[in-house]
């Protein structure tokens, strides 16, 4: 049996092992057409050929948006400490003794800043993988 995916008028032959499962089709096609990650799939068989039509479907951006909205607004502690140290340096009030005394705070702040960076990258990658959704608002 031959399997042909029809996407935006294009006919793309696909192997039987991919054509047998909707999720496999979405995964294979979304590599080249990311907007089809949530596509609606319909099949029509004529003779020995099965046509698989993919139609874009609006999806959701996921619950990370809600999580971001509920997150408190604050400055990354690594930036706060860096600015504090820079100000002390400008005022010539940053002796080695002070740096040694706040070394534990510096290490902790770096770890917190790195965890923020990892989380931000995770959210960014998640959002990049989501299908686009048409806006209900006109572009002015």
N, CA, C and O atoms as CSV, one atom per row, in Angstrom:
chain,resi,resn,atom,element,x,y,z
A,1,UNK,N,N,0.855,-1.182,0.000
A,1,UNK,CA,C,0.000,0.000,0.000
A,1,UNK,C,C,0.893,1.233,0.000
A,1,UNK,O,O,1.929,1.259,0.664
A,2,UNK,N,N,0.489,2.246,-0.741
A,2,UNK,CA,C,1.206,3.517,-0.800
A,2,UNK,C,C,0.530,4.516,0.132
A,2,UNK,O,O,-0.696,4.543,0.237
A,3,UNK,N,N,1.331,5.334,0.809
A,3,UNK,CA,C,0.806,6.347,1.717
A,3,UNK,C,C,1.342,7.699,1.286
A,3,UNK,O,O,2.545,7.883,1.102
A,4,UNK,N,N,0.417,8.645,1.128
A,4,UNK,CA,C,0.787,9.991,0.706
A,4,UNK,C,C,0.180,10.988,1.682
A,4,UNK,O,O,-1.033,11.011,1.891
A,5,UNK,N,N,1.043,11.815,2.279
A,5,UNK,CA,C,0.567,12.891,3.149
A,5,UNK,C,C,0.324,14.118,2.281
A,5,UNK,O,O,1.153,14.469,1.442
A,6,UNK,N,N,-0.806,14.761,2.486
A,6,UNK,CA,C,-1.134,15.966,1.719
A,6,UNK,C,C,-1.104,17.150,2.688
A,6,UNK,O,O,-1.907,17.256,3.615
A,7,UNK,N,N,-0.138,18.032,2.425
A,7,UNK,CA,C,0.088,19.183,3.291
A,7,UNK,C,C,0.156,20.425,2.416
A,7,UNK,O,O,1.040,20.545,1.568
A,8,UNK,N,N,-0.771,21.344,2.619
A,8,UNK,CA,C,-0.816,22.591,1.862
A,8,UNK,C,C,-0.722,22.331,0.356
A,8,UNK,O,O,-0.022,23.043,-0.365
A,9,UNK,N,N,-1.428,21.314,-0.099
A,9,UNK,CA,C,-1.462,20.994,-1.515
A,9,UNK,C,C,-0.289,20.150,-2.005
A,9,UNK,O,O,-0.296,19.682,-3.144
A,10,UNK,N,N,0.707,19.956,-1.162
A,10,UNK,CA,C,1.865,19.150,-1.539
A,10,UNK,C,C,1.609,17.689,-1.193
A,10,UNK,O,O,1.024,17.381,-0.155
A,11,UNK,N,N,2.046,16.808,-2.057
A,11,UNK,CA,C,1.924,15.376,-1.799
A,11,UNK,C,C,3.289,14.841,-1.403
A,11,UNK,O,O,4.259,14.940,-2.154
A,12,UNK,N,N,3.342,14.269,-0.201
A,12,UNK,CA,C,4.599,13.760,0.328
A,12,UNK,C,C,4.441,12.270,0.617
A,12,UNK,O,O,3.651,11.894,1.482
A,13,UNK,N,N,5.187,11.407,-0.102
A,13,UNK,CA,C,5.102,9.971,0.193
A,13,UNK,C,C,5.724,9.694,1.564
A,13,UNK,O,O,6.774,10.240,1.902
A,14,UNK,N,N,5.061,8.837,2.345
A,14,UNK,CA,C,5.593,8.487,3.658
A,14,UNK,C,C,5.597,6.964,3.811
A,14,UNK,O,O,4.761,6.276,3.226
A,15,UNK,N,N,6.533,6.445,4.591
A,15,UNK,CA,C,6.611,4.994,4.768
A,15,UNK,C,C,5.442,4.455,5.589
A,15,UNK,O,O,4.825,5.180,6.369
A,16,UNK,N,N,5.154,3.177,5.400
A,16,UNK,CA,C,4.019,2.540,6.066
A,16,UNK,C,C,4.136,2.598,7.583
A,16,UNK,O,O,3.139,2.821,8.270
A,17,UNK,N,N,5.346,2.400,8.118
A,17,UNK,CA,C,5.498,2.399,9.580
A,17,UNK,C,C,5.190,3.770,10.187
A,17,UNK,O,O,4.757,3.850,11.336
A,18,UNK,N,N,5.405,4.827,9.444
A,18,UNK,CA,C,5.053,6.172,9.916
A,18,UNK,C,C,3.567,6.427,9.728
A,18,UNK,O,O,2.916,7.002,10.601
A,19,UNK,N,N,3.027,5.999,8.585
A,19,UNK,CA,C,1.631,6.258,8.246
A,19,UNK,C,C,0.652,5.527,9.146
A,19,UNK,O,O,-0.520,5.900,9.210
A,20,UNK,N,N,1.102,4.505,9.835
A,20,UNK,CA,C,0.195,3.691,10.644
A,20,UNK,C,C,-0.250,4.378,11.937
A,20,UNK,O,O,-1.202,3.927,12.574
A,21,UNK,N,N,0.419,5.455,12.333
A,21,UNK,CA,C,0.132,6.077,13.619
A,21,UNK,C,C,0.084,7.597,13.453
A,21,UNK,O,O,1.023,8.193,12.926
A,22,UNK,N,N,-1.015,8.230,13.904
A,22,UNK,CA,C,-1.172,9.680,13.767
A,22,UNK,C,C,-0.045,10.451,14.446
A,22,UNK,O,O,0.445,11.439,13.900
A,23,UNK,N,N,0.369,10.008,15.628
A,23,UNK,CA,C,1.433,10.713,16.356
A,23,UNK,C,C,2.751,10.638,15.605
A,23,UNK,O,O,3.510,11.607,15.580
A,24,UNK,N,N,3.029,9.488,14.990
A,24,UNK,CA,C,4.257,9.353,14.201
A,24,UNK,C,C,4.215,10.289,12.997
A,24,UNK,O,O,5.227,10.885,12.629
A,25,UNK,N,N,3.047,10.411,12.391
A,25,UNK,CA,C,2.894,11.319,11.249
A,25,UNK,C,C,3.142,12.752,11.698
A,25,UNK,O,O,3.910,13.482,11.071
A,26,UNK,N,N,2.483,13.155,12.795
A,26,UNK,CA,C,2.650,14.529,13.289
A,26,UNK,C,C,4.115,14.823,13.606
A,26,UNK,O,O,4.633,15.887,13.267
A,27,UNK,N,N,4.771,13.869,14.259
A,27,UNK,CA,C,6.174,14.051,14.624
A,27,UNK,C,C,7.047,14.187,13.382
A,27,UNK,O,O,7.894,15.077,13.309
A,28,UNK,N,N,6.840,13.310,12.410
A,28,UNK,CA,C,7.650,13.345,11.188
A,28,UNK,C,C,7.417,14.634,10.403
A,28,UNK,O,O,8.369,15.258,9.934
A,29,UNK,N,N,6.170,15.028,10.262
A,29,UNK,CA,C,5.837,16.211,9.467
A,29,UNK,C,C,6.229,17.501,10.189
A,29,UNK,O,O,6.694,18.448,9.555
A,30,UNK,N,N,6.041,17.543,11.523
A,30,UNK,CA,C,6.331,18.779,12.257
A,30,UNK,C,C,7.815,19.104,12.278
A,30,UNK,O,O,8.196,20.224,12.617
A,31,UNK,N,N,8.652,18.147,11.921
A,31,UNK,CA,C,10.078,18.436,11.792
A,31,UNK,C,C,10.296,19.456,10.684
A,31,UNK,O,O,11.161,20.324,10.797
A,32,UNK,N,N,9.513,19.353,9.613
A,32,UNK,CA,C,9.644,20.259,8.481
A,32,UNK,C,C,8.569,21.349,8.475
A,32,UNK,O,O,8.790,22.445,7.959
A,33,UNK,N,N,7.407,21.038,9.051
A,33,UNK,CA,C,6.291,21.975,9.141
A,33,UNK,C,C,5.855,22.050,10.607
A,33,UNK,O,O,4.893,21.381,10.984
A,34,UNK,N,N,6.540,22.850,11.455
A,34,UNK,CA,C,6.238,22.879,12.889
A,34,UNK,C,C,4.795,23.231,13.215
A,34,UNK,O,O,4.270,22.812,14.247
A,35,UNK,N,N,4.150,23.997,12.341
A,35,UNK,CA,C,2.769,24.411,12.596
A,35,UNK,C,C,1.785,23.245,12.515
A,35,UNK,O,O,0.610,23.406,12.845
A,36,UNK,N,N,2.254,22.070,12.077
A,36,UNK,CA,C,1.390,20.887,11.963
A,36,UNK,C,C,1.547,19.921,13.141
A,36,UNK,O,O,1.109,18.773,13.063
A,37,UNK,N,N,2.164,20.376,14.219
A,37,UNK,CA,C,2.362,19.512,15.387
A,37,UNK,C,C,1.041,19.051,15.994
A,37,UNK,O,O,0.975,17.974,16.586
A,38,UNK,N,N,-0.014,19.858,15.852
A,38,UNK,CA,C,-1.342,19.500,16.375
A,38,UNK,C,C,-2.349,19.297,15.249
A,38,UNK,O,O,-3.550,19.490,15.439
A,39,UNK,N,N,-1.861,18.913,14.088
A,39,UNK,CA,C,-2.720,18.827,12.905
A,39,UNK,C,C,-3.850,17.817,13.068
A,39,UNK,O,O,-3.716,16.796,13.742
A,40,UNK,N,N,-4.968,18.143,12.424
A,40,UNK,CA,C,-6.080,17.196,12.342
A,40,UNK,C,C,-5.783,16.297,11.142
A,40,UNK,O,O,-5.440,16.779,10.063
A,41,UNK,N,N,-5.920,14.989,11.342
A,41,UNK,CA,C,-5.552,14.029,10.302
A,41,UNK,C,C,-6.782,13.257,9.841
A,41,UNK,O,O,-7.547,12.729,10.649
A,42,UNK,N,N,-6.953,13.204,8.504
A,42,UNK,CA,C,-8.021,12.383,7.922
A,42,UNK,C,C,-7.405,11.501,6.842
A,42,UNK,O,O,-6.454,11.892,6.165
A,43,UNK,N,N,-7.962,10.313,6.700
A,43,UNK,CA,C,-7.449,9.352,5.721
A,43,UNK,C,C,-8.521,9.020,4.687
A,43,UNK,O,O,-9.700,8.891,5.016
A,44,UNK,N,N,-8.090,8.884,3.429
A,44,UNK,CA,C,-8.966,8.456,2.339
A,44,UNK,C,C,-8.206,7.410,1.540
A,44,UNK,O,O,-7.092,7.659,1.078
A,45,UNK,N,N,-8.817,6.231,1.377
A,45,UNK,CA,C,-8.158,5.165,0.625
A,45,UNK,C,C,-8.829,5.000,-0.721
A,45,UNK,O,O,-10.046,4.839,-0.816
A,46,UNK,N,N,-8.008,5.044,-1.767
A,46,UNK,CA,C,-8.476,4.822,-3.131
A,46,UNK,C,C,-7.537,3.800,-3.760
A,46,UNK,O,O,-6.357,4.072,-3.981
A,47,UNK,N,N,-8.084,2.616,-4.044
A,47,UNK,CA,C,-7.248,1.553,-4.609
A,47,UNK,C,C,-6.167,1.148,-3.627
A,47,UNK,O,O,-6.459,0.778,-2.489
A,48,UNK,N,N,-4.913,1.218,-4.066
A,48,UNK,CA,C,-3.818,0.825,-3.178
A,48,UNK,C,C,-3.086,2.044,-2.600
A,48,UNK,O,O,-1.949,1.928,-2.143
A,49,UNK,N,N,-3.745,3.219,-2.623
A,49,UNK,CA,C,-3.141,4.442,-2.097
A,49,UNK,C,C,-4.018,5.041,-1.006
A,49,UNK,O,O,-5.224,5.217,-1.177
A,50,UNK,N,N,-3.384,5.348,0.111
A,50,UNK,CA,C,-4.079,6.041,1.197
A,50,UNK,C,C,-3.562,7.464,1.258
A,50,UNK,O,O,-2.370,7.700,1.452
A,51,UNK,N,N,-4.485,8.420,1.088
A,51,UNK,CA,C,-4.133,9.826,1.205
A,51,UNK,C,C,-4.388,10.260,2.643
A,51,UNK,O,O,-5.473,10.051,3.187
A,52,UNK,N,N,-3.390,10.856,3.238
A,52,UNK,CA,C,-3.485,11.330,4.620
A,52,UNK,C,C,-3.412,12.847,4.584
A,52,UNK,O,O,-2.360,13.422,4.306
A,53,UNK,N,N,-4.538,13.489,4.868
A,53,UNK,CA,C,-4.597,14.955,4.833
A,53,UNK,C,C,-4.330,15.502,6.225
A,53,UNK,O,O,-4.895,15.041,7.217
A,54,UNK,N,N,-3.459,16.493,6.272
A,54,UNK,CA,C,-3.155,17.172,7.525
A,54,UNK,C,C,-3.659,18.601,7.437
A,54,UNK,O,O,-3.330,19.327,6.499
A,55,UNK,N,N,-4.455,19.002,8.414
A,55,UNK,CA,C,-5.014,20.351,8.463
A,55,UNK,C,C,-4.557,20.985,9.765
A,55,UNK,O,O,-4.732,20.412,10.840
A,56,UNK,N,N,-3.966,22.178,9.661
A,56,UNK,CA,C,-3.481,22.882,10.856
A,56,UNK,C,C,-4.628,23.120,11.828
A,56,UNK,O,O,-5.760,23.406,11.437
A,57,UNK,N,N,-4.295,22.991,13.100
A,57,UNK,CA,C,-5.275,23.219,14.150
A,57,UNK,C,C,-4.622,24.110,15.197
A,57,UNK,O,O,-3.492,23.859,15.614
A,58,UNK,N,N,-5.325,25.140,15.617
A,58,UNK,CA,C,-4.793,26.023,16.651
A,58,UNK,C,C,-4.659,25.248,17.946
A,58,UNK,O,O,-5.537,24.469,18.315
A,59,UNK,N,N,-3.564,25.469,18.619
A,59,UNK,CA,C,-3.326,24.778,19.888
A,59,UNK,C,C,-3.196,25.768,21.019
A,59,UNK,O,O,-3.515,26.947,20.869
A,60,UNK,N,N,-2.728,25.286,22.146
A,60,UNK,CA,C,-2.530,26.126,23.320
A,60,UNK,C,C,-1.050,26.289,23.563
A,60,UNK,O,O,-0.258,25.426,23.186
A,61,UNK,N,N,-0.676,27.362,24.177
A,61,UNK,CA,C,0.726,27.583,24.502
A,61,UNK,C,C,1.116,26.846,25.778
A,61,UNK,O,O,2.288,26.846,26.154
A,62,UNK,N,N,0.184,26.239,26.424
A,62,UNK,CA,C,0.529,25.447,27.601
A,62,UNK,C,C,0.391,26.208,28.897
A,62,UNK,O,O,0.146,27.414,28.900
A,63,UNK,N,N,0.551,25.494,30.008
A,63,UNK,CA,C,0.331,26.107,31.312
A,63,UNK,C,C,1.536,26.872,31.827
A,63,UNK,O,O,1.451,27.470,32.900
A,64,UNK,N,N,2.660,26.882,31.108
A,64,UNK,CA,C,3.812,27.651,31.590
A,64,UNK,C,C,3.503,29.147,31.555
A,64,UNK,O,O,4.109,29.917,32.301
A,65,UNK,N,N,2.569,29.571,30.699
A,65,UNK,CA,C,2.172,30.984,30.667
A,65,UNK,C,C,1.519,31.357,31.994
A,65,UNK,O,O,1.819,32.406,32.563
A,66,UNK,N,N,0.635,30.506,32.482
A,66,UNK,CA,C,-0.012,30.751,33.773
A,66,UNK,C,C,1.031,30.813,34.871
A,66,UNK,O,O,0.985,31.681,35.744
A,67,UNK,N,N,1.971,29.885,34.818
A,67,UNK,CA,C,3.037,29.851,35.819
A,67,UNK,C,C,3.859,31.134,35.778
A,67,UNK,O,O,4.225,31.675,36.822
A,68,UNK,N,N,4.147,31.618,34.585
A,68,UNK,CA,C,4.903,32.865,34.456
A,68,UNK,C,C,4.104,34.065,34.967
A,68,UNK,O,O,4.655,34.957,35.613
A,69,UNK,N,N,2.798,34.078,34.671
A,69,UNK,CA,C,1.958,35.186,35.139
A,69,UNK,C,C,1.908,35.234,36.668
A,69,UNK,O,O,1.874,36.313,37.259
A,70,UNK,N,N,1.904,34.067,37.298
A,70,UNK,CA,C,1.809,34.010,38.755
A,70,UNK,C,C,3.156,34.219,39.451
A,70,UNK,O,O,3.199,34.436,40.662
A,71,UNK,N,N,4.247,34.156,38.698
A,71,UNK,CA,C,5.572,34.327,39.292
A,71,UNK,C,C,5.739,35.764,39.776
A,71,UNK,O,O,5.313,36.704,39.106
A,72,UNK,N,N,6.356,35.929,40.932
A,72,UNK,CA,C,6.554,37.293,41.428
A,72,UNK,C,C,7.549,38.050,40.550
A,72,UNK,O,O,8.500,37.473,40.021
A,73,UNK,N,N,7.309,39.343,40.409
A,73,UNK,CA,C,8.232,40.170,39.638
A,73,UNK,C,C,9.413,40.494,40.531
A,73,UNK,O,O,9.254,41.077,41.603
A,74,UNK,N,N,10.586,40.117,40.087
A,74,UNK,CA,C,11.783,40.409,40.854
A,74,UNK,C,C,12.994,40.342,39.936
A,74,UNK,O,O,12.938,39.783,38.841
A,75,UNK,N,N,14.072,40.914,40.401
A,75,UNK,CA,C,15.313,40.927,39.634
A,75,UNK,C,C,16.126,39.704,40.039
A,75,UNK,O,O,16.164,39.326,41.210
A,76,UNK,N,N,16.767,39.099,39.065
A,76,UNK,CA,C,17.618,37.951,39.326
A,76,UNK,C,C,18.645,38.345,40.400
A,76,UNK,O,O,19.336,39.352,40.251
A,77,UNK,N,N,18.747,37.558,41.480
A,77,UNK,CA,C,19.671,37.889,42.565
A,77,UNK,C,C,21.127,38.032,42.120
A,77,UNK,O,O,21.889,38.778,42.735
A,78,UNK,N,N,21.517,37.328,41.062
A,78,UNK,CA,C,22.888,37.446,40.559
A,78,UNK,C,C,23.145,38.870,40.052
A,78,UNK,O,O,24.226,39.421,40.256
A,79,UNK,N,N,22.132,39.465,39.381
A,79,UNK,CA,C,22.283,40.840,38.914
A,79,UNK,C,C,22.339,41.809,40.094
A,79,UNK,O,O,23.147,42.738,40.103
A,80,UNK,N,N,21.482,41.589,41.085
A,80,UNK,CA,C,21.470,42.471,42.257
A,80,UNK,C,C,22.836,42.483,42.934
A,80,UNK,O,O,23.364,43.548,43.254
A,81,UNK,N,N,23.403,41.310,43.150
A,81,UNK,CA,C,24.702,41.223,43.813
A,81,UNK,C,C,25.800,41.840,42.939
A,81,UNK,O,O,26.681,42.537,43.443
A,82,UNK,N,N,25.743,41.584,41.644
A,82,UNK,CA,C,26.751,42.150,40.736
A,82,UNK,C,C,26.704,43.678,40.776
A,82,UNK,O,O,27.748,44.330,40.807
A,83,UNK,N,N,25.489,44.252,40.776
A,83,UNK,CA,C,25.365,45.712,40.833
A,83,UNK,C,C,25.868,46.254,42.173
A,83,UNK,O,O,26.522,47.295,42.231
A,84,UNK,N,N,25.552,45.532,43.238
A,84,UNK,CA,C,25.995,45.934,44.580
A,84,UNK,C,C,27.529,45.955,44.638
A,84,UNK,O,O,28.127,46.910,45.133
A,85,UNK,N,N,28.153,44.889,44.124
A,85,UNK,CA,C,29.616,44.814,44.140
A,85,UNK,C,C,30.239,45.874,43.236
A,85,UNK,O,O,31.265,46.459,43.584
A,86,UNK,N,N,29.629,46.126,42.083
A,86,UNK,CA,C,30.139,47.144,41.161
A,86,UNK,C,C,30.063,48.522,41.802
A,86,UNK,O,O,30.994,49.316,41.666
A,87,UNK,N,N,28.977,48.817,42.494
A,87,UNK,CA,C,28.830,50.109,43.172
A,87,UNK,C,C,29.900,50.268,44.250
A,87,UNK,O,O,30.501,51.334,44.386
A,88,UNK,N,N,30.131,49.207,45.010
A,88,UNK,CA,C,31.182,49.260,46.033
A,88,UNK,C,C,32.561,49.468,45.389
A,88,UNK,O,O,33.403,50.191,45.921
A,89,UNK,N,N,32.773,48.825,44.243
A,89,UNK,CA,C,34.047,48.983,43.541
A,89,UNK,C,C,34.220,50.419,43.058
A,89,UNK,O,O,35.302,50.993,43.180
A,90,UNK,N,N,33.147,51.001,42.506
A,90,UNK,CA,C,33.208,52.382,42.019
A,90,UNK,C,C,33.529,53.336,43.162
A,90,UNK,O,O,34.286,54.292,42.994
A,91,UNK,N,N,32.942,53.064,44.326
A,91,UNK,CA,C,33.178,53.918,45.503
A,91,UNK,C,C,34.495,53.588,46.198
A,91,UNK,O,O,34.833,54.177,47.226
A,92,UNK,N,N,35.230,52.646,45.627
A,92,UNK,CA,C,36.506,52.195,46.200
A,92,UNK,C,C,36.310,51.643,47.618
A,92,UNK,O,O,37.130,51.867,48.508
A,93,UNK,N,N,35.183,50.906,47.805
A,93,UNK,CA,C,34.851,50.324,49.110
A,93,UNK,C,C,34.746,48.806,49.015
A,93,UNK,O,O,33.888,48.201,49.659
A,94,UNK,N,N,35.600,48.197,48.228
A,94,UNK,CA,C,35.519,46.755,48.022
A,94,UNK,C,C,36.862,46.096,48.351
A,94,UNK,O,O,37.579,45.644,47.458
A,95,UNK,N,N,37.184,46.051,49.617
A,95,UNK,CA,C,38.450,45.411,49.999
A,95,UNK,C,C,38.332,43.878,49.908
A,95,UNK,O,O,37.231,43.326,49.899
A,96,UNK,N,N,39.456,43.232,49.843
A,96,UNK,CA,C,39.497,41.777,49.755
A,96,UNK,C,C,38.796,41.128,50.951
A,96,UNK,O,O,38.157,40.086,50.801
A,97,UNK,N,N,38.910,41.723,52.113
A,97,UNK,CA,C,38.276,41.167,53.317
A,97,UNK,C,C,36.753,41.068,53.148
A,97,UNK,O,O,36.136,40.087,53.562
A,98,UNK,N,N,36.165,42.090,52.539
A,98,UNK,CA,C,34.713,42.079,52.312
A,98,UNK,C,C,34.334,40.955,51.348
A,98,UNK,O,O,33.362,40.237,51.583
A,99,UNK,N,N,35.092,40.804,50.271
A,99,UNK,CA,C,34.811,39.733,49.313
A,99,UNK,C,C,34.903,38.362,49.975
A,99,UNK,O,O,34.083,37.480,49.719
A,100,UNK,N,N,35.896,38.195,50.816
A,100,UNK,CA,C,36.054,36.912,51.523
A,100,UNK,C,C,34.883,36.693,52.475
A,100,UNK,O,O,34.384,35.574,52.591
A,101,UNK,N,N,34.437,37.755,53.163
A,101,UNK,CA,C,33.346,37.602,54.132
A,101,UNK,C,C,31.997,37.294,53.471
A,101,UNK,O,O,31.133,36.687,54.105
A,102,UNK,N,N,31.801,37.695,52.225
A,102,UNK,CA,C,30.522,37.424,51.549
A,102,UNK,C,C,30.650,36.311,50.508
A,102,UNK,O,O,29.778,36.163,49.652
A,103,UNK,N,N,31.721,35.534,50.574
A,103,UNK,CA,C,31.944,34.473,49.599
A,103,UNK,C,C,30.791,33.469,49.564
A,103,UNK,O,O,30.398,33.033,48.482
A,104,UNK,N,N,30.238,33.090,50.727
A,104,UNK,CA,C,29.113,32.146,50.755
A,104,UNK,C,C,27.893,32.744,50.056
A,104,UNK,O,O,27.178,32.044,49.338
A,105,UNK,N,N,27.656,34.045,50.268
A,105,UNK,CA,C,26.538,34.724,49.597
A,105,UNK,C,C,26.754,34.753,48.088
A,105,UNK,O,O,25.813,34.566,47.316
A,106,UNK,N,N,27.980,34.983,47.678
A,106,UNK,CA,C,28.292,35.019,46.241
A,106,UNK,C,C,28.037,33.653,45.614
A,106,UNK,O,O,27.415,33.570,44.555
A,107,UNK,N,N,28.500,32.596,46.239
A,107,UNK,CA,C,28.310,31.238,45.711
A,107,UNK,C,C,26.826,30.893,45.634
A,107,UNK,O,O,26.356,30.358,44.630
A,108,UNK,N,N,26.082,31.208,46.719
A,108,UNK,CA,C,24.637,30.930,46.734
A,108,UNK,C,C,23.921,31.713,45.628
A,108,UNK,O,O,23.072,31.164,44.925
A,109,UNK,N,N,24.264,32.984,45.479
A,109,UNK,CA,C,23.625,33.822,44.474
A,109,UNK,C,C,23.914,33.317,43.062
A,109,UNK,O,O,23.033,33.348,42.203
A,110,UNK,N,N,25.123,32.860,42.819
A,110,UNK,CA,C,25.467,32.304,41.502
A,110,UNK,C,C,24.617,31.075,41.216
A,110,UNK,O,O,24.115,30.914,40.104
A,111,UNK,N,N,24.451,30.205,42.210
A,111,UNK,CA,C,23.636,28.998,42.014
A,111,UNK,C,C,22.182,29.351,41.740
A,111,UNK,O,O,21.556,28.741,40.873
A,112,UNK,N,N,21.635,30.322,42.459
A,112,UNK,CA,C,20.253,30.751,42.233
A,112,UNK,C,C,20.116,31.349,40.836
A,112,UNK,O,O,19.158,31.050,40.122
A,113,UNK,N,N,21.067,32.190,40.447
A,113,UNK,CA,C,21.036,32.800,39.111
A,113,UNK,C,C,21.103,31.747,38.017
A,113,UNK,O,O,20.415,31.861,37.003
A,114,UNK,N,N,21.931,30.721,38.214
A,114,UNK,CA,C,22.033,29.645,37.225
A,114,UNK,C,C,20.733,28.858,37.127
A,114,UNK,O,O,20.330,28.459,36.035
A,115,UNK,N,N,20.070,28.631,38.267
A,115,UNK,CA,C,18.792,27.903,38.220
A,115,UNK,C,C,17.738,28.719,37.484
A,115,UNK,O,O,16.910,28.157,36.768
A,116,UNK,N,N,17.761,30.039,37.653
A,116,UNK,CA,C,16.845,30.906,36.898
A,116,UNK,C,C,17.130,30.787,35.413
A,116,UNK,O,O,16.205,30.711,34.604
A,117,UNK,N,N,18.400,30.770,35.052
A,117,UNK,CA,C,18.786,30.681,33.647
A,117,UNK,C,C,18.299,29.366,33.038
A,117,UNK,O,O,17.786,29.354,31.918
A,118,UNK,N,N,18.455,28.268,33.763
A,118,UNK,CA,C,18.005,26.959,33.283
A,118,UNK,C,C,16.490,26.960,33.095
A,118,UNK,O,O,15.991,26.476,32.080
A,119,UNK,N,N,15.757,27.503,34.069
A,119,UNK,CA,C,14.301,27.544,33.973
A,119,UNK,C,C,13.842,28.413,32.804
A,119,UNK,O,O,12.931,28.041,32.066
A,120,UNK,N,N,14.481,29.573,32.642
A,120,UNK,CA,C,14.118,30.477,31.555
A,120,UNK,C,C,14.355,29.811,30.205
A,120,UNK,O,O,13.538,29.935,29.293
A,121,UNK,N,N,15.473,29.105,30.081
A,121,UNK,CA,C,15.777,28.394,28.834
A,121,UNK,C,C,14.747,27.299,28.575
A,121,UNK,O,O,14.325,27.094,27.437
A,122,UNK,N,N,14.344,26.598,29.632
A,122,UNK,CA,C,13.337,25.532,29.501
A,122,UNK,C,C,12.006,26.109,29.008
A,122,UNK,O,O,11.390,25.555,28.098
A,123,UNK,N,N,11.568,27.201,29.596
A,123,UNK,CA,C,10.311,27.833,29.189
A,123,UNK,C,C,10.425,28.347,27.760
A,123,UNK,O,O,9.505,28.181,26.960
A,124,UNK,N,N,11.549,28.967,27.442
A,124,UNK,CA,C,11.760,29.480,26.094
A,124,UNK,C,C,11.697,28.361,25.053
A,124,UNK,O,O,11.040,28.509,24.023
A,125,UNK,N,N,12.366,27.261,25.316
A,125,UNK,CA,C,12.339,26.119,24.386
A,125,UNK,C,C,10.939,25.548,24.257
A,125,UNK,O,O,10.520,25.177,23.161
A,126,UNK,N,N,10.204,25.472,25.372
A,126,UNK,CA,C,8.832,24.968,25.344
A,126,UNK,C,C,7.959,25.845,24.457
A,126,UNK,O,O,7.189,25.339,23.641
A,127,UNK,N,N,8.080,27.159,24.618
A,127,UNK,CA,C,7.269,28.080,23.825
A,127,UNK,C,C,7.641,28.021,22.345
A,127,UNK,O,O,6.765,28.137,21.489
A,128,UNK,N,N,8.914,27.844,22.032
A,128,UNK,CA,C,9.342,27.758,20.635
A,128,UNK,C,C,8.780,26.521,19.947
A,128,UNK,O,O,8.580,26.528,18.732
A,129,UNK,N,N,8.523,25.462,20.703
A,129,UNK,CA,C,8.027,24.219,20.129
A,129,UNK,C,C,6.520,24.218,19.924
A,129,UNK,O,O,5.990,23.323,19.266
A,130,UNK,N,N,5.828,25.193,20.469
A,130,UNK,CA,C,4.374,25.232,20.362
A,130,UNK,C,C,3.945,25.764,19.002
A,130,UNK,O,O,4.615,26.622,18.427
A,131,UNK,N,N,2.838,25.259,18.494
A,131,UNK,CA,C,2.342,25.767,17.213
A,131,UNK,C,C,1.835,27.195,17.362
A,131,UNK,O,O,1.406,27.609,18.439
A,132,UNK,N,N,1.893,27.927,16.281
A,132,UNK,CA,C,1.410,29.303,16.326
A,132,UNK,C,C,-0.116,29.322,16.376
A,132,UNK,O,O,-0.780,28.409,15.886
A,133,UNK,N,N,-0.646,30.362,16.967
A,133,UNK,CA,C,-2.094,30.523,17.111
A,133,UNK,C,C,-2.465,31.871,16.511
A,133,UNK,O,O,-1.858,32.882,16.864
A,134,UNK,N,N,-3.438,31.912,15.622
A,134,UNK,CA,C,-3.829,33.201,15.040
A,134,UNK,C,C,-4.398,34.139,16.115
A,134,UNK,O,O,-5.125,33.715,17.013
A,135,UNK,N,N,-4.054,35.387,15.998
A,135,UNK,CA,C,-4.533,36.378,16.958
A,135,UNK,C,C,-5.967,36.761,16.650
A,135,UNK,O,O,-6.387,36.778,15.493
A,136,UNK,N,N,-6.713,37.069,17.704
A,136,UNK,CA,C,-8.090,37.549,17.508
A,136,UNK,C,C,-8.089,39.078,17.350
A,136,UNK,O,O,-9.123,39.686,17.073
A,137,UNK,N,N,-6.906,39.684,17.532
A,137,UNK,CA,C,-6.797,41.128,17.432
A,137,UNK,C,C,-6.195,41.530,16.091
A,137,UNK,O,O,-5.224,40.921,15.643
A,138,UNK,N,N,-6.763,42.557,15.441
A,138,UNK,CA,C,-6.206,42.980,14.144
A,138,UNK,C,C,-4.862,43.664,14.333
A,138,UNK,O,O,-4.618,44.310,15.352
A,139,UNK,N,N,-4.004,43.518,13.349
A,139,UNK,CA,C,-2.714,44.203,13.368
A,139,UNK,C,C,-2.933,45.625,12.876
A,139,UNK,O,O,-3.519,45.839,11.814
A,140,UNK,N,N,-2.471,46.577,13.635
A,140,UNK,CA,C,-2.681,47.996,13.285
A,140,UNK,C,C,-1.510,48.541,12.518
A,140,UNK,O,O,-1.510,49.713,12.141
